[in-house]
Amino acid sequence: MRLPSARQRVRLYDQLRVYVDSGTPIQEALGSLSQSGGPAVRELCQRAQNGIIAGHTFANALTIGKPVLPKFEQAVLHASEISGRLPIGCTILRDTLRRFLDLRREAIWACAYPAFIIHIAVVVTALMPAVIGAIRTEGSLDWGAYARHVLLTLLILHGLFWGCFFGIRLLKQRIGSAIPIEQFLRMIPVGGKTWWLLVVSRFAQAYDGMLNAGANVIDALEVASLASNSAMLREQIKAILPHIKQGEQIGPWLEAGHVLGKPWEEFWITGEKSGRQEEMLNQIVRESAEQAEQGFAILKAVIPKAIYITALVYIAYKIIAAYAEYVKACMDIMNNKL
């Protein structure tokens, strides 16, 4: 069995919200969803049904067997089910996953054009040396050798890229290695700030959602730190949790540890002191998301152009160098004939 994709889980949570909100028993809702969904959704719903029949709660039933739901989704479903607010929990998960899908789609499209330019640069720059080689040998162009050269270069580039990508993912999964990577990431101009704004937005949104779902402050903080997808933030929240368990306010400890950064900690403190925390949390989510979108817009505008100009300059250099080599080859041929 495989876990349903994020897009499938968005539809699942949205449909489940409608069923439960209308008063449909959870087992009946799962039965209907298992008939209309794909194979992965059907197996997940059937597993949940079997767990409920065995005496488990809905949230716990989803954790039985493998693959299990992500911890954030488990925690939201558990808290909302205990508090009797399962539709709210489903809404939180639907909106969170939709935002994740939107950001992933934007990131893929932003990378598509630079990737295309790099591939074109490899194809073009490999052609001229092949032509020069054919002139020097006074033979025809060896298209097979040219294709092998292009393929080998692309394989090396893809190997380096995917090696770095999966290497970083493996390092982030190792305890203690993710924090230095995130600290380095935060130092990158524009990109680091944009990433951190997304972390803050996810954290505040998940915390507000967990409170609305009926979770206590401690559980809400722990789940929100998981939802932030930042090891650095999780460690900082873990460090202040003992103080929060003693009944102290969260805002001053966030500010003392520079956990979120300004002005987000100030908004948090204002919400706690004024008794309008939900309003200030919504402001954190809204403003951090807006600033993150501005950062994405800058990155999408600057990075493709920078790669395009770099590739264009490199292609121009290779063409000029190849032309010089072509002239030299012609001169050598003429001298040899004379």
Secondary structure, DSSP 8 states (H G I E B T S, - for coil): -----HHHHHHHHHHHHHHHHTT--HHHHHHHHHHHS-HHHHHHHHHHHHHHHTT--HHHHHHSSSS---HHHHHHHHHHHHTT-HHHHHHHHHHHHHHHHHHHHHHHHHHHHHHHHHHHHHHHHHHHHHHHHHHHHTS---HHHHHHHHHHHHHHHHHHHHHHHHHHHHHHHSTTTHHHHHHHHHTSTTHHHHHHHHHHHHHHHHHHHHHHTT--HHHHHHHHHHHTT-HHHHHHHHHHHHHHHTT--HHHHHHHTTSS-TTHHHHHHHHHHHT-HHHHHHHHHHHHHHHHHHHHHHHHHHHHHHHHHHHHHHHHHHHHHHHHHHHHHHHHHHHHH-
